[in-house]
Structure formats: structure tokens, C-alpha cells
Amino acid sequence: MKPKKSIWHYPRVKVWVVALVAIMGSIFVAGTVTAQKRRAPRAAAPATAGKTIRIQTAPKATIWIDDLKRGVTDDSGKLEIKQVASRAHVIRVRATGYKEITRPLTPPLPATLTIKMTVPADAAEAAFQSAETAAATAKDDDGRRAAVVFYQKALSLRPRYPEAHVGLARVYSDLNEHDLALDSIDEARDDRPNFSVASTVEGRIWRAFHDDEKAVESFKRAIREARGYQPEAHTGLGLTYEDLSQYEEAAVEFKTAILQLADTEPLVYQLLGSTNEKLEKYKEAVAAYDKYLELAPNGNLAPAVRSVIDQLRRQANGEEPIP
């Protein structure tokens, strides 16, 4: 039986919703696009390992490696991607108006990679691209409903379109239309069994209803389906463990997400720092907060982190906090 209550009926859900929405926003597009037929590797290399690859393709093209968004090319079609682990990957390129390109990236990794975009997108893919753009830039419910229209158009043109179903589920969830969101996830899974992104979004929806058991089940399934490489699911699972006051387990999930995200999402360091505070691991908390400030010195949470980090340093050194 699907839940009917609004997310905001549960007060402690609010504590982490803003943080999770920020994370999902940054990897929103990656989550709704193709879960590759060529599966990503089981384990991620540490963020400090790897090499730099220079991409040359269409202007303003979005680049993913192993379903992780790594950036957007400039007006000349160039993008430099750092910390690419020296192993097999899948690279995906999307430019508005062109058919999306997916190809393997095998060792030895090239220093420069040229990917030509020549095939125009068909009508369904063009509508899907418009939906993704509208969803990523929506600032209110009117903008989200505009994205719904584009997703529905894409699905009318291509009924079996799991990525569009997942994108639609995300937007319905943001609109608090959770029954419709779960229905869209069911459609995505019917179109593509073992679709890890669909399971991840399902976990988000159940967590929004404070159904921790179902959220954990969905996030763990997503990780299995992705053979371990699913940073969004690891982050969601960590947040769910936080809700359950299982802080050791939460820290493990946040650390795994950090490795897989290759320092592309500073907010997870803030989440890890907060968890380590609860565990009274003050040195580890300071290290995580320092990394967050290094990566996002002007981030939304930077002032709050700076306000507590000096106190934590004192506690890490065994000193009394300043009143």
C-alpha cells in the first residue's frame, strides 16, 4: 500500500532534506540518464588517484564518466577532467540537439579524447533533453510542472523510455506527488529490470516518507544493481542510517560515496564531518570539514562549518571548548 501523507508531516525528515536535495541537484542529470548496458566497475579508485583527460566535443556538452557528471564543455567544446582512475570506464556525452553518445573508455587512457557529435536527436530524445534542462533549472513548482510536460511528451513518442520515467519520478517527488513518483519508478523498472538509478530514486521517495526500512532496501538494491558503484545510493543510505542513529554505518556509506564521487560533490564531506561529530571523532570531523572548505570555500554551508571547526580542533586536542 502506497503512503499518502506529505513528507513534511515528519519533522526530523526536514533536517536532512535540504542536504540531500543539494546532492541530488548536482547529480540530477546523471541519475536520470542511461544506466549503461556496459556496467561500471565494481569499485571506485580513490579520489587522489588517476590522470587528467582533455575532452574535445560539441560546445556546452555535458560529460559523464560511469554515470557521474564530470562537467560541461566550454564554448569551444573543451573540458579538462581530472582524477580519472586508470581502469575501464564508460563515457557519455550529451549536447542539445544531438543524439547522446556512449562509448567505452579503456586503458591506457588517452590524454586527449575527441568525440564528434553529428547525429541529430530524434523527437523523443529532444523532448527528454528539454525535460532534463527544465527539471535541473526549475526554481518553483511551475518550473517543475513544465518539466513534467516535456517528460510526458518524450514518453508519448517513446513509451518504453526508462530514463524519462525516472526523470519524471524525481520531479513528481519534488512536487510531493509521491504516488505518481512511485508509479513512474514501477514503469522504469518494467522497461529495464535491475535499473540502479530507478532503485536509488525509489529509496529517496521512501525516505521522504520516513519509511526507513523500505528506503534501506531500495538503496541497497541500487548498490547491488550497480555492482557497488552508485554514489547517490551510498549517500542516500548514509542519510537513512543517520535517521536511524546508526552513525558508524552512515560514516562508512559517506566515505564510499566520497571515493566514488572523486571530489565532485563537496557536500558529502560536510555530511561525513557531521557524522564524525556525533561519534565524537573530532579529528576526523575536522579533516572532513577542512576538505569541504577546501572544495567549497563559498558553499552554502561554509559559514556554519567555519563557526564550529575551531571548537572541534580544541576538542580534538583534548582542550576545553570555549564558552
C-alpha positions as CSV (number, residue, x, y, z in Angstrom):
1,M,0.0,0.0,0.0
2,K,1.5,3.3,-1.0
3,P,1.8,6.2,1.5
4,K,-0.5,9.2,1.5
5,K,1.0,11.5,4.0
6,S,3.0,14.6,3.0
7,I,6.8,14.4,3.6
8,W,6.6,17.5,5.9
9,H,4.4,15.6,8.4
10,Y,7.6,14.1,9.7
11,P,9.7,16.8,11.5
12,R,13.1,15.0,11.6
13,V,12.9,14.4,7.8
14,K,13.4,18.1,7.4
15,V,16.9,18.0,9.0
16,W,18.5,16.2,6.0
17,V,16.1,17.0,3.1
18,V,18.0,20.2,2.2
19,A,21.3,18.5,2.1
20,L,20.0,15.5,0.1
21,V,18.2,17.8,-2.4
22,A,21.5,19.7,-2.9
23,I,23.3,16.4,-3.6
24,M,20.7,15.2,-6.0
25,G,20.6,18.5,-7.7
26,S,24.3,18.3,-8.5
27,I,24.0,14.8,-9.9
28,F,20.4,15.1,-11.1
29,V,21.0,14.7,-14.7
30,A,23.3,11.7,-14.2
31,G,20.7,9.9,-12.2
32,T,18.0,10.2,-14.9
33,V,20.1,9.2,-17.9
34,T,21.1,5.8,-19.3
35,A,22.2,3.2,-16.8
36,Q,24.7,1.8,-19.2
37,K,24.5,-1.6,-20.8
38,R,28.2,-1.7,-20.1
39,R,28.2,-1.7,-16.3
40,A,30.5,0.4,-14.3
41,P,33.4,-1.3,-12.4
42,R,32.6,-2.7,-9.0
43,A,34.9,-0.5,-7.0
44,A,35.9,3.2,-7.4
45,A,39.5,4.3,-7.2
46,P,40.5,6.8,-4.5
47,A,39.8,10.4,-5.4
48,T,43.5,11.2,-5.2
49,A,44.4,8.6,-8.0
50,G,44.1,8.9,-11.7
51,K,45.1,11.1,-14.6
52,T,43.7,14.1,-16.5
53,I,41.8,13.7,-19.7
54,R,41.1,16.6,-22.1
55,I,37.8,16.2,-23.9
56,Q,37.1,17.9,-27.3
57,T,33.5,17.7,-28.4
58,A,30.4,19.9,-29.1
59,P,30.1,23.2,-27.2
60,K,28.1,23.1,-23.9
61,A,28.1,19.3,-23.9
62,T,27.6,17.5,-20.6
63,I,30.1,14.7,-19.9
64,W,29.6,11.7,-17.6
65,I,32.1,9.1,-16.7
66,D,30.5,5.9,-15.2
67,D,27.2,7.8,-14.8
68,L,28.9,10.5,-12.7
69,K,28.6,14.0,-14.2
70,R,32.1,15.4,-14.6
71,G,31.4,18.8,-16.2
72,V,30.2,20.8,-19.2
73,T,32.4,21.8,-22.1
74,D,33.1,25.4,-22.8
75,D,32.1,27.4,-25.9
76,S,34.9,25.7,-27.9
77,G,33.8,22.2,-26.8
78,K,36.7,21.6,-24.4
79,L,36.7,20.2,-20.9
80,E,39.5,19.0,-18.7
81,I,38.6,16.1,-16.4
82,K,41.0,15.4,-13.5
83,Q,41.4,12.3,-11.3
84,V,40.2,9.7,-13.8
85,A,41.2,6.3,-12.5
86,S,43.4,4.3,-14.8
87,R,40.9,1.5,-15.4
88,A,38.0,0.8,-17.7
89,H,35.1,3.3,-17.8
90,V,32.1,4.3,-19.7
91,I,31.9,7.9,-21.0
92,R,28.7,9.5,-22.1
93,V,28.2,12.8,-23.9
94,R,25.1,14.8,-24.4
95,A,24.7,18.0,-26.4
96,T,21.4,19.7,-27.0
97,G,20.0,18.8,-30.4
98,Y,22.3,15.8,-30.9
99,K,21.9,12.1,-30.2
100,E,23.6,11.1,-27.0
101,I,26.8,9.2,-27.4
102,T,28.0,6.4,-25.1
103,R,31.3,4.6,-25.5
104,P,33.8,2.5,-23.6
105,L,36.9,4.2,-22.3
106,T,39.6,1.6,-21.8
107,P,43.2,1.7,-20.6
108,P,45.6,3.1,-21.5
109,L,43.5,6.2,-21.0
110,P,44.2,8.9,-23.6
111,A,45.5,12.4,-22.7
112,T,43.1,13.9,-25.2
113,L,39.8,12.4,-26.4
114,T,37.8,13.8,-29.4
115,I,34.1,12.8,-29.6
116,K,32.2,14.1,-32.6
117,M,28.5,14.9,-32.3
118,T,26.9,14.5,-35.7
119,V,23.6,12.6,-35.5
120,P,20.6,14.8,-34.6
121,A,18.4,13.7,-31.7
122,D,15.1,12.2,-32.6
123,A,11.9,13.9,-31.4
124,A,11.6,11.7,-28.2
125,E,15.2,12.4,-27.2
126,A,14.8,16.1,-27.9
127,A,11.8,16.3,-25.6
128,F,13.7,14.3,-23.0
129,Q,16.6,16.8,-23.2
130,S,14.2,19.7,-22.8
131,A,12.7,17.9,-19.8
132,E,16.1,17.4,-18.1
133,T,17.0,21.1,-18.7
134,A,13.7,22.3,-17.3
135,A,13.9,20.0,-14.2
136,A,17.5,21.0,-13.5
137,T,16.8,24.7,-13.7
138,A,13.3,24.7,-12.1
139,K,13.1,27.2,-9.2
140,D,9.4,26.6,-8.2
141,D,6.5,24.2,-8.8
142,D,5.6,25.9,-12.1
143,G,9.0,25.2,-13.5
144,R,8.8,21.6,-12.3
145,R,5.4,21.2,-13.9
146,A,6.8,22.5,-17.2
147,A,9.4,19.7,-16.9
148,V,6.6,17.1,-16.4
149,V,5.0,18.2,-19.7
150,F,8.3,17.6,-21.6
151,Y,8.8,14.2,-19.9
152,Q,5.3,13.2,-20.8
153,K,5.9,14.3,-24.4
154,A,9.0,12.2,-24.6
155,L,7.1,9.2,-23.2
156,S,4.3,9.7,-25.7
157,L,6.8,9.5,-28.5
158,R,8.8,6.6,-26.9
159,P,6.6,4.8,-24.4
160,R,9.5,2.4,-23.3
161,Y,11.9,5.1,-22.1
162,P,13.1,4.2,-18.6
163,E,15.3,7.3,-18.2
164,A,12.3,9.5,-18.9
165,H,10.2,7.6,-16.3
166,V,13.0,8.1,-13.7
167,G,13.3,11.8,-14.5
168,L,9.5,12.1,-14.2
169,A,9.6,10.3,-10.8
170,R,12.2,12.8,-9.5
171,V,10.1,15.7,-10.5
172,Y,6.9,14.2,-9.1
173,S,8.7,13.6,-5.8
174,D,9.9,17.2,-5.7
175,L,6.2,18.2,-6.3
176,N,5.2,15.9,-3.3
177,E,3.1,13.8,-5.7
178,H,4.7,10.6,-4.3
179,D,2.1,8.1,-5.6
180,L,2.8,9.3,-9.1
181,A,6.5,9.2,-8.5
182,L,6.3,5.5,-7.3
183,D,4.2,4.7,-10.3
184,S,6.9,6.2,-12.6
185,I,9.5,4.1,-10.9
186,D,7.5,1.0,-11.5
187,E,7.3,1.9,-15.2
188,A,11.0,2.4,-15.3
189,R,11.7,-1.0,-13.7
190,D,9.2,-2.7,-16.1
191,D,11.1,-1.1,-19.0
192,R,14.5,-2.0,-17.6
193,P,14.9,-4.6,-14.8
194,N,17.9,-4.1,-12.5
195,F,17.9,-0.3,-13.2
196,S,20.0,1.0,-10.3
197,V,19.1,4.6,-10.8
198,A,15.4,3.7,-10.5
199,S,16.1,1.9,-7.2
200,T,18.0,4.9,-5.9
201,V,15.2,7.3,-6.6
202,E,12.8,4.9,-5.1
203,G,14.9,5.0,-1.9
204,R,14.7,8.8,-1.9
205,I,10.9,8.6,-2.1
206,W,10.6,6.1,0.7
207,R,13.0,8.1,2.9
208,A,10.9,11.2,2.3
209,F,8.0,9.3,3.9
210,H,10.3,8.3,6.8
211,D,9.9,4.6,5.8
212,D,13.5,3.8,6.8
213,E,13.1,0.0,6.2
214,K,12.0,0.4,2.6
215,A,14.5,3.2,1.9
216,V,17.4,1.0,3.1
217,E,16.0,-1.9,1.0
218,S,15.9,0.3,-2.1
219,F,19.3,1.9,-1.7
220,K,20.9,-1.5,-1.1
221,R,19.2,-2.9,-4.1
222,A,20.5,0.0,-6.2
223,I,24.1,-0.6,-5.0
224,R,23.8,-4.3,-5.9
225,E,22.4,-3.5,-9.3
226,A,25.2,-1.1,-10.0
227,R,27.8,-3.7,-8.7
228,G,28.8,-1.3,-6.0
229,Y,29.3,1.9,-7.9
230,Q,26.4,4.1,-7.1
231,P,27.4,7.2,-5.1
232,E,23.9,8.6,-4.9
233,A,22.6,5.4,-3.4
234,H,25.5,5.3,-0.9
235,T,24.8,8.9,0.1
236,G,21.1,8.2,0.5
237,L,21.8,5.1,2.5
238,G,24.2,7.1,4.7
239,L,21.5,9.7,5.4
240,T,19.0,6.9,6.2
241,Y,21.4,5.4,8.7
242,E,21.8,8.9,10.2
243,D,18.0,9.0,10.6
244,L,18.3,5.7,12.5
245,S,21.2,7.0,14.7
246,Q,23.4,4.3,13.2
247,Y,26.3,6.7,12.8
248,E,29.1,4.2,12.3
249,E,27.2,2.7,9.3
250,A,26.4,6.2,8.0
251,A,30.1,7.1,8.1
252,V,31.0,4.0,6.0
253,E,28.5,4.9,3.3
254,F,29.6,8.6,3.2
255,K,33.3,7.5,2.8
256,T,32.3,5.2,0.0
257,A,30.4,7.9,-1.8
258,I,33.3,10.3,-1.4
259,L,35.7,7.8,-3.1
260,Q,33.2,7.3,-5.9
261,L,32.4,11.0,-6.4
262,A,36.1,11.9,-6.9
263,D,35.7,15.2,-5.0
264,T,33.0,16.4,-7.4
265,E,30.5,16.8,-4.5
266,P,31.9,18.6,-1.5
267,L,28.7,18.4,0.5
268,V,29.3,14.7,1.3
269,Y,32.4,15.8,3.2
270,Q,30.2,18.0,5.3
271,L,27.8,15.1,5.9
272,L,30.8,12.9,7.0
273,G,32.1,15.7,9.3
274,S,28.7,15.9,11.0
275,T,28.5,12.2,11.5
276,N,32.0,12.1,12.9
277,E,31.0,14.8,15.4
278,K,28.1,12.6,16.6
279,L,30.6,9.8,17.0
280,E,32.9,12.2,18.9
281,K,35.6,11.5,16.4
282,Y,36.7,15.2,16.4
283,K,39.9,14.8,14.4
284,E,38.1,13.0,11.7
285,A,35.3,15.6,11.8
286,V,37.9,18.4,11.4
287,A,39.6,16.7,8.5
288,A,36.2,16.2,6.7
289,Y,35.2,19.8,7.3
290,D,38.6,21.1,6.2
291,K,38.1,19.2,2.9
292,Y,34.7,20.7,2.5
293,L,36.0,24.2,2.9
294,E,38.9,23.5,0.5
295,L,36.5,22.3,-2.2
296,A,33.6,24.8,-1.5
297,P,35.0,27.8,0.3
298,N,31.9,29.8,-0.7
299,G,29.5,27.0,-0.3
300,N,26.1,27.4,1.4
301,L,27.3,25.6,4.5
302,A,30.8,27.2,4.7
303,P,29.9,29.8,7.3
304,A,28.3,27.2,9.6
305,V,31.3,24.9,9.2
306,R,33.8,27.7,10.0
307,S,31.8,28.6,13.1
308,V,32.3,25.1,14.6
309,I,35.6,24.0,13.3
310,D,37.8,25.9,15.8
311,Q,35.8,24.4,18.7
312,L,36.3,20.9,17.2
313,R,40.0,21.5,16.9
314,R,40.1,22.2,20.6
315,Q,38.2,19.1,21.4
316,A,40.4,17.1,19.1
317,N,43.4,18.3,21.1
318,G,41.7,17.4,24.4
319,E,41.1,21.1,25.3
320,E,38.0,22.6,26.9
321,P,35.6,24.2,24.4
322,I,35.4,28.0,24.5
323,P,32.1,29.0,26.2
